[in-house]
Amino acid sequence: MVPPEEDLKPETQYTVFHPSEVELADTVAAIFKEVDAVQPQRLVFDSLSELRMLARDPLKYRRQILAVKRYLSGRDCTMLLLDDGTADGGQDLQLQSIAHGVIHLENLARDYGVNRRRIQIRKVRGTAYREGFHDYTIAKGGIVVYPRLVAAEHKPGFERKNVPSGIHQLDELFQGGIDTGTSTLLLGPAGCGKSTIALRYAVSTAERNEKAMIFTFDESINTLMDRARALNMDPDPLVKKGILEVRQVDPAELSPGQFVAQVRRLVEDEDLRVLVIDSMNGLLNAMPNEQFLAMQLHELFSYLGQQGIATIITLAQHGFIGSSMNTPIDVSYLADTVLLFRYFEKAGQIRQALSVVKKRSGPHERAIRELIFGEGTVDVGEPLTNFEGVLTGVPRFLGGAAASNDTPFPGK
């Protein structure tokens, strides 16, 4: 005689079929009944792991999924199958083969900061789609996807013009200034004046009633604004008017696709004219794989150039004085113009020098000039013709009227 507690086991309730077969069949039959009653346009299975557990046998599981697909084939209904990727190493290729489309989502952990989420369309039958990975975020109200930027889709259509800095001697270095539709790299050691020169370009642009944007990764907005006021570049009325915008970016909270989407919105919706990225080192920290940074920057700079935007990027080098300085990543070949900053020593004082080493859009001055920060001013001196070795950090006087220890070099 069977004990009473054994009567409660599922195995004693069915004498022909295994319980898993009956449970899965009942579940699918219940789904079909509900679909007939509701007539939905969207049917979502969340998730397939539940059906896989009911079936136990992979063959039965795939047959049931195929039966559901055939059942819905004559209806005006789109079926979405959600899978957590725990089975078959996350690659159920047989299931993917019977689906019309396959969308893959990833959640990549970073050593610090928020995880990076990205989406990839692997297959959509009969429809064109953009290949590759695209960043996305989960925000209030839903999911926001940032499609990968393809510069070739945006055709150029602008008149090339000079972008003056507001410092006459600096514009002479570029023989008129940097040009619209080009990218300019300000390269040098920390503290040599790269951010200040970039700020000078942004303020001068806003003073001409043109939109300028500064993305600052390394410096707080308050510090940047205080320094601008101290150097007679009061940004407050320009910011209040909306033609100058300063946005502080936390690289630990940013995905590269999200940053590119912000730039595109500024270009397409707010008629951006000058973009400042301060600095490339901060943007580098937002990239989980630096080997792909150059490719993404190439697309971004190409897109901005085709839209006639003057892009200014700062990049800090390791080291201060001498020829042993290096950069965390070589992006100089991506920039159309390179403005080199250097520290040098003269009579026991540390000075700053700058020179244009590259300009694709036209000729440039090959002289080296001194960068001078005075009381409420930013100025650039005359060419340092009486010295050589300035870029090495220890110049040698060649002759002529040398300056005293407490004044700038001759010509200023």
C-alpha positions as CSV (number, residue, x, y, z in Angstrom):
1,M,0.0,0.0,0.0
2,V,1.3,3.4,-0.9
3,P,1.9,5.7,2.1
4,P,-0.4,8.8,2.2
5,E,2.5,11.3,1.8
6,E,3.5,9.5,-1.4
7,D,0.1,10.4,-2.9
8,L,1.1,14.0,-3.0
9,K,4.2,13.6,-5.2
10,P,3.7,14.6,-8.9
11,E,5.1,11.3,-10.1
12,T,2.0,9.5,-8.6
13,Q,-0.4,11.8,-10.4
14,Y,0.6,10.9,-14.0
15,T,1.1,7.3,-15.2
16,V,2.0,7.9,-18.8
17,F,3.7,11.3,-19.2
18,H,6.6,12.8,-17.3
19,P,5.5,15.8,-15.2
20,S,7.8,18.2,-17.1
21,E,6.1,17.3,-20.4
22,V,2.6,18.0,-19.0
23,E,3.6,21.2,-17.2
24,L,5.3,22.7,-20.3
25,A,2.4,21.7,-22.5
26,D,-0.1,23.1,-20.1
27,T,1.8,26.4,-19.9
28,V,2.0,26.8,-23.6
29,A,-1.7,25.9,-24.0
30,A,-2.5,28.6,-21.4
31,I,-0.5,31.1,-23.3
32,F,-2.3,30.3,-26.6
33,K,-5.6,30.6,-24.9
34,E,-4.7,34.1,-23.5
35,V,-3.4,35.2,-26.9
36,D,-6.7,34.2,-28.5
37,A,-8.7,36.2,-25.9
38,V,-6.5,39.4,-25.9
39,Q,-5.3,39.5,-29.6
40,P,-2.1,41.4,-28.6
41,Q,0.2,43.2,-31.0
42,R,3.2,42.4,-28.7
43,L,3.9,39.2,-26.9
44,V,6.8,39.0,-24.5
45,F,8.3,35.9,-23.0
46,D,10.2,37.0,-19.9
47,S,12.2,34.9,-19.6
48,L,13.0,31.9,-21.7
49,S,14.9,30.4,-18.7
50,E,11.6,29.6,-17.1
51,L,10.5,27.6,-20.2
52,R,13.9,26.0,-20.4
53,M,13.5,24.8,-16.8
54,L,10.0,23.4,-17.5
55,A,11.2,21.5,-20.5
56,R,14.5,20.1,-19.1
57,D,15.2,18.5,-22.4
58,P,16.7,21.0,-24.9
59,L,15.0,19.3,-27.8
60,K,11.5,19.7,-26.2
61,Y,12.3,23.3,-25.3
62,R,13.3,24.2,-28.9
63,R,10.3,22.4,-30.3
64,Q,7.9,24.4,-28.1
65,I,9.5,27.7,-29.1
66,L,9.2,26.7,-32.8
67,A,5.5,25.7,-32.1
68,V,4.9,29.2,-30.6
69,K,6.5,30.8,-33.6
70,R,4.3,28.9,-36.0
71,Y,1.2,29.7,-34.0
72,L,1.9,33.4,-34.2
73,S,3.0,33.4,-37.8
74,G,-0.4,34.2,-39.2
75,R,-1.3,36.9,-36.6
76,D,-0.5,40.6,-36.5
77,C,1.7,40.1,-33.4
78,T,5.4,40.6,-32.7
79,M,7.0,38.1,-30.3
80,L,9.9,39.2,-28.1
81,L,11.9,36.5,-26.4
82,L,14.0,37.5,-23.5
83,D,16.9,35.3,-22.4
84,D,19.4,35.9,-19.6
85,G,22.2,34.1,-21.5
86,T,22.8,31.6,-18.7
87,A,22.4,28.5,-20.9
88,D,24.9,27.3,-23.5
89,G,27.4,30.0,-22.5
90,G,24.9,32.7,-23.5
91,Q,25.0,31.6,-27.2
92,D,21.9,29.6,-28.0
93,L,22.7,29.5,-31.7
94,Q,19.8,27.2,-32.7
95,L,17.3,29.5,-31.0
96,Q,18.9,32.6,-32.7
97,S,18.7,30.8,-36.1
98,I,14.9,30.6,-35.9
99,A,14.4,34.2,-34.7
100,H,14.0,37.0,-37.3
101,G,16.1,39.4,-35.2
102,V,18.7,39.1,-32.5
103,I,19.6,42.0,-30.1
104,H,22.4,41.5,-27.7
105,L,22.8,43.6,-24.5
106,E,25.9,43.8,-22.4
107,N,26.7,45.2,-19.0
108,L,30.4,45.8,-18.7
109,A,31.9,46.3,-15.2
110,R,34.6,48.9,-14.8
111,D,37.2,49.1,-12.1
112,Y,35.7,52.4,-11.0
113,G,32.5,54.2,-11.7
114,V,29.3,53.1,-13.2
115,N,29.0,50.0,-15.5
116,R,29.0,50.6,-19.2
117,R,26.0,49.3,-21.0
118,R,26.0,48.7,-24.7
119,I,23.7,47.1,-27.3
120,Q,24.4,45.3,-30.5
121,I,22.0,44.2,-33.3
122,R,23.3,40.9,-34.5
123,K,20.6,40.1,-37.0
124,V,17.4,41.6,-38.4
125,R,16.0,39.8,-41.5
126,G,14.9,42.1,-44.4
127,T,16.0,45.3,-42.6
128,A,19.1,47.5,-42.8
129,Y,20.6,48.3,-39.4
130,R,23.8,49.9,-38.0
131,E,26.3,47.3,-37.0
132,G,28.6,47.5,-34.0
133,F,28.1,48.3,-30.4
134,H,26.1,51.3,-29.2
135,D,26.1,52.7,-25.7
136,Y,22.8,53.0,-23.8
137,T,21.7,54.0,-20.3
138,I,18.7,53.1,-18.2
139,A,17.1,56.5,-17.2
140,K,13.9,57.6,-15.6
141,G,11.2,57.0,-18.2
142,G,13.0,54.2,-20.1
143,I,16.1,53.3,-22.0
144,V,18.1,55.9,-23.9
145,V,20.3,54.5,-26.8
146,Y,23.2,56.5,-28.2
147,P,23.8,55.2,-31.8
148,R,27.4,55.0,-32.9
149,L,28.4,58.1,-34.8
150,V,29.3,57.6,-38.5
151,A,30.9,60.8,-39.8
152,A,30.4,59.8,-43.5
153,E,26.7,60.2,-43.1
154,H,27.1,64.0,-42.5
155,K,28.2,65.9,-45.5
156,P,30.1,69.2,-45.2
157,G,28.6,72.5,-46.1
158,F,30.3,75.5,-44.5
159,E,32.5,78.4,-45.4
160,R,36.0,78.2,-43.9
161,K,36.8,81.2,-41.8
162,N,39.4,82.3,-39.2
163,V,38.5,81.9,-35.5
164,P,40.4,84.7,-33.7
165,S,41.4,84.3,-30.1
166,G,41.3,87.9,-29.0
167,I,45.1,87.9,-28.6
168,H,46.7,89.5,-31.6
169,Q,50.2,87.9,-31.3
170,L,48.6,84.4,-30.8
171,D,46.6,84.8,-34.0
172,E,49.9,85.8,-35.8
173,L,51.3,82.4,-34.8
174,F,48.5,80.8,-36.9
175,Q,48.8,83.6,-39.6
176,G,45.2,84.7,-39.0
177,G,44.0,82.2,-36.3
178,I,42.7,78.7,-36.2
179,D,40.1,77.8,-38.9
180,T,36.5,76.6,-38.7
181,G,36.0,73.0,-39.4
182,T,39.4,72.0,-37.9
183,S,40.5,70.4,-34.7
184,T,43.3,72.1,-32.6
185,L,45.4,70.2,-30.0
186,L,46.9,72.2,-27.2
187,L,49.8,70.0,-26.1
188,G,52.1,70.5,-23.1
189,P,52.8,69.7,-19.5
190,A,50.4,70.4,-16.7
191,G,49.9,74.0,-15.6
192,C,51.5,75.6,-18.7
193,G,48.4,77.5,-19.8
194,K,46.6,75.1,-22.1
195,S,43.2,75.5,-20.4
196,T,43.5,79.3,-20.2
197,I,44.2,79.6,-24.0
198,A,41.3,77.3,-24.7
199,L,39.1,79.4,-22.4
200,R,40.3,82.5,-24.3
201,Y,39.0,81.1,-27.6
202,A,35.6,80.2,-26.1
203,V,35.1,83.6,-24.5
204,S,36.1,85.4,-27.7
205,T,33.7,83.3,-29.7
206,A,30.9,84.1,-27.3
207,E,31.7,87.8,-27.4
208,R,31.0,87.6,-31.2
209,N,27.6,86.2,-30.2
210,E,28.4,82.7,-31.4
211,K,27.7,79.6,-29.3
212,A,30.8,78.1,-27.5
213,M,30.8,75.1,-25.2
214,I,33.4,73.9,-22.7
215,F,33.5,70.4,-21.4
216,T,35.8,70.3,-18.4
217,F,36.9,66.9,-17.1
218,D,39.7,67.9,-14.7
219,E,38.7,71.3,-13.3
220,S,35.6,72.4,-11.3
221,I,33.4,75.0,-12.9
222,N,33.9,77.4,-10.0
223,T,37.7,77.3,-10.3
224,L,37.5,77.8,-14.1
225,M,35.2,80.8,-13.7
226,D,37.3,82.4,-11.0
227,R,40.4,82.1,-13.2
228,A,38.6,83.6,-16.1
229,R,37.5,86.6,-14.0
230,A,41.0,87.1,-12.7
231,L,42.4,87.3,-16.3
232,N,39.8,89.9,-17.4
233,M,37.6,87.3,-19.2
234,D,34.4,87.8,-17.3
235,P,32.2,84.8,-18.4
236,D,29.1,85.7,-16.3
237,P,27.2,87.8,-18.8
238,L,28.0,85.4,-21.6
239,V,26.8,82.4,-19.5
240,K,23.7,84.2,-18.5
241,K,23.0,85.0,-22.1
242,G,23.4,81.3,-23.0
243,I,26.0,81.7,-25.7
244,L,28.8,80.4,-23.5
245,E,28.2,77.1,-21.6
246,V,30.5,75.3,-19.2
247,R,29.7,71.7,-18.3
248,Q,31.6,69.7,-15.8
249,V,31.9,66.0,-16.7
250,D,32.6,63.1,-14.3
251,P,34.4,60.4,-16.4
252,A,33.3,57.8,-13.9
253,E,29.7,58.5,-14.6
254,L,29.9,58.9,-18.4
255,S,29.9,56.5,-21.4
256,P,31.7,57.5,-24.6
257,G,28.5,57.2,-26.6
258,Q,26.6,59.4,-24.2
259,F,29.3,62.1,-24.5
260,V,29.1,62.0,-28.3
261,A,25.3,62.3,-28.1
262,Q,25.7,65.5,-26.0
263,V,28.0,67.0,-28.6
264,R,25.7,66.1,-31.5
265,R,22.7,67.7,-29.7
266,L,24.7,70.9,-29.3
267,V,25.7,71.0,-33.0
268,E,22.3,70.1,-34.4
269,D,20.0,72.0,-31.9
270,E,22.0,74.9,-30.6
271,D,24.2,76.0,-33.6
272,L,27.5,75.3,-31.8
273,R,30.5,77.1,-33.3
274,V,33.5,76.3,-30.9
275,L,33.9,73.2,-28.8
276,V,36.5,72.9,-26.0
277,I,37.3,69.5,-24.5
278,D,39.5,70.0,-21.4
279,S,41.1,67.6,-21.3
280,M,41.7,64.6,-23.4
281,N,43.2,62.9,-20.4
282,G,39.8,63.0,-18.7
283,L,38.1,61.7,-21.8
284,L,40.6,58.9,-21.9
285,N,39.6,57.9,-18.4
286,A,36.0,57.6,-19.5
287,M,37.0,54.9,-22.1
288,P,37.2,51.4,-20.9
289,N,39.5,50.3,-23.7
290,E,42.0,53.0,-24.8
291,Q,42.9,51.2,-28.1
292,F,39.4,52.2,-29.4
293,L,39.7,55.9,-28.3
294,A,41.5,57.0,-31.4
295,M,38.9,55.4,-33.7
296,Q,36.0,57.1,-31.8
297,L,37.8,60.4,-31.7
298,H,38.5,60.2,-35.4
299,E,34.7,59.9,-36.1
300,L,33.9,62.7,-33.7
301,F,36.5,65.1,-35.1
302,S,35.5,64.3,-38.7
303,Y,31.8,64.9,-37.9
304,L,32.6,68.2,-36.2
305,G,34.9,69.3,-39.0
306,Q,32.2,68.6,-41.6
307,Q,29.8,70.7,-39.6
308,G,32.2,73.7,-39.6
309,I,32.9,73.4,-35.8
310,A,36.3,74.6,-34.5
311,T,37.3,72.0,-31.9
312,I,39.9,72.7,-29.3
313,I,41.3,69.8,-27.2
314,T,43.9,70.0,-24.4
315,L,46.2,67.1,-23.7
316,A,48.6,67.1,-20.7
317,Q,52.0,65.4,-21.1
318,H,54.0,63.7,-18.4
319,G,57.0,65.6,-17.3
320,F,57.7,69.4,-17.1
321,I,61.1,70.5,-18.5
322,G,63.2,68.7,-21.1
323,S,62.7,66.5,-24.1
324,S,61.6,63.4,-22.1
325,M,57.9,64.3,-22.0
326,N,55.4,61.8,-23.3
327,T,51.6,61.5,-23.7
328,P,49.3,58.8,-22.4
329,I,48.0,58.3,-26.0
330,D,49.1,59.7,-29.3
331,V,46.2,61.6,-30.9
332,S,48.3,64.4,-32.5
333,Y,47.8,62.8,-35.9
334,L,44.1,63.2,-35.5
335,A,44.3,67.0,-35.0
336,D,44.5,69.4,-37.9
337,T,46.5,71.9,-35.8
338,V,48.9,71.4,-32.9
339,L,50.0,74.2,-30.5
340,L,52.9,73.1,-28.4
341,F,53.5,74.5,-24.9
342,R,56.8,74.3,-23.0
343,Y,58.4,75.4,-19.8
344,F,61.9,76.8,-20.0
345,E,64.3,78.4,-17.6
346,K,65.9,81.8,-17.9
347,A,68.0,83.5,-15.2
348,G,66.6,81.3,-12.5
349,Q,62.9,81.9,-13.5
350,I,60.4,79.5,-15.0
351,R,58.8,80.8,-18.2
352,Q,56.3,79.4,-20.7
353,A,56.7,79.3,-24.5
354,L,54.4,78.2,-27.3
355,S,54.7,77.5,-31.0
356,V,52.6,76.0,-33.8
357,V,54.1,72.8,-35.0
358,K,51.4,71.7,-37.4
359,K,48.5,73.4,-39.3
360,R,46.9,71.4,-42.1
361,S,44.5,74.2,-43.2
362,G,47.2,76.6,-44.2
363,P,50.6,78.2,-43.4
364,H,51.7,79.1,-39.9
365,E,54.5,81.0,-38.2
366,R,57.4,78.8,-37.2
367,A,58.7,81.1,-34.5
368,I,58.6,80.4,-30.7
369,R,56.9,83.0,-28.6
370,E,56.7,83.5,-24.9
371,L,53.3,83.1,-23.1
372,I,52.9,85.7,-20.4
373,F,50.3,85.8,-17.6
374,G,50.2,89.2,-16.0
375,E,47.9,91.0,-13.7
376,G,44.5,90.4,-15.3
377,T,46.0,89.7,-18.7
378,V,47.0,86.9,-21.0
379,D,49.6,87.9,-23.6
380,V,51.9,86.5,-26.1
381,G,55.3,88.1,-26.8
382,E,57.3,88.7,-29.9
383,P,59.3,85.8,-31.5
384,L,62.3,84.7,-29.4
385,T,64.9,85.4,-32.0
386,N,67.9,85.9,-29.6
387,F,67.7,82.4,-28.1
388,E,67.8,78.8,-29.1
389,G,67.0,75.6,-27.2
390,V,63.8,77.1,-25.7
391,L,61.9,73.9,-26.3
392,T,64.5,71.8,-24.5
393,G,63.9,73.8,-21.3
394,V,67.3,75.5,-21.0
395,P,67.7,78.2,-23.7
396,R,71.0,79.6,-24.8
397,F,71.4,83.3,-25.4
398,L,72.7,84.1,-28.9
399,G,73.3,87.8,-28.6
400,G,71.4,91.0,-28.8
401,A,69.7,93.1,-26.2
402,A,68.9,90.6,-23.4
403,A,66.1,91.3,-21.0
404,S,66.6,91.7,-17.3
405,N,65.6,88.9,-14.9
406,D,62.3,90.5,-14.0
407,T,61.0,91.3,-17.5
408,P,59.8,89.2,-20.4
409,F,62.1,88.3,-23.2
410,P,63.1,90.9,-25.8
411,G,60.3,92.0,-28.0
412,K,57.6,92.1,-25.4
